[in-house]
Amino acid sequence: MKGCMHAGRELFAGLNYYNPPGGSKHCLNSKLASCDLRITYKQGDAKGVSELLYTGHRAAFEILTDLSDHGISIQV
């Protein structure tokens, strides 16, 4: 299986995620990302057959980071 997800900066919402042991991270969240996913079957009757799954604007994509220079405003 191989895949790729992407979304423009304007499609993300930034949220503070508070860690229970202390500190915080930035959660960059989009529900409008694009996703390409290629599945290749490795066994059974479909062995060697590939399928491409794609959505242009309906994939959920979330990044949790310690970085603060990502350019996405933190809204909550």
C-alpha positions in Angstrom: 0.0 0.0 0.0 1.3 3.5 -0.9 -0.4 6.8 -0.3 -0.2 10.5 -0.2 -2.2 13.1 1.6 -2.1 16.8 1.1 -4.0 20.0 1.8 -3.3 23.7 1.4 -2.5 25.7 4.5 -5.9 27.5 4.2 -7.7 24.2 4.7 -6.2 23.6 8.2 -7.5 24.7 11.6 -4.9 25.0 14.4 -5.7 23.8 17.9 -3.7 23.7 21.1 -3.4 20.1 22.5 -2.5 20.1 26.1 -0.4 17.1 27.2 -1.5 15.6 30.6 2.1 15.5 31.9 2.6 19.1 30.9 3.3 21.3 28.0 1.4 21.6 24.8 1.6 20.7 21.1 -0.1 22.1 18.0 -2.7 20.0 16.3 -3.1 21.0 12.6 -6.4 19.5 11.5 -8.2 19.4 8.1 -11.3 17.6 7.1 -10.9 18.7 3.5 -7.6 17.1 2.5 -6.9 15.2 -0.7 -5.8 11.5 -0.5 -4.4 9.1 -3.0 -4.1 5.5 -1.8 -2.9 2.6 -4.0 -3.6 -0.9 -2.7 -1.9 -3.9 -4.4 -3.1 -7.3 -3.4 -0.3 -9.7 -2.5 -2.3 -13.0 -2.2 -5.4 -14.7 -3.3 -7.3 -14.5 -6.6 -6.5 -10.8 -6.9 -2.8 -11.1 -6.4 -0.9 -8.4 -8.3 -4.1 -6.4 -8.9 -3.9 -2.7 -7.9 -6.7 -0.4 -7.0 -6.4 3.4 -6.7 -8.7 5.1 -4.1 -8.9 8.9 -4.3 -10.8 11.8 -2.8 -10.2 15.4 -3.7 -11.6 17.2 -0.6 -13.0 14.7 1.9 -10.1 13.1 3.7 -9.4 13.8 7.4 -5.7 14.8 7.9 -4.2 15.7 11.3 -0.6 16.6 12.2 0.5 16.8 15.9 3.7 18.8 16.2 6.0 20.6 18.7 6.9 23.2 16.0 5.2 26.6 16.1 6.6 28.0 12.8 4.1 26.1 10.6 2.2 29.3 9.6 -1.3 28.1 10.7 -3.1 30.2 13.2 -4.1 28.5 16.4 -7.8 29.0 16.9 -8.6 27.2 20.1 
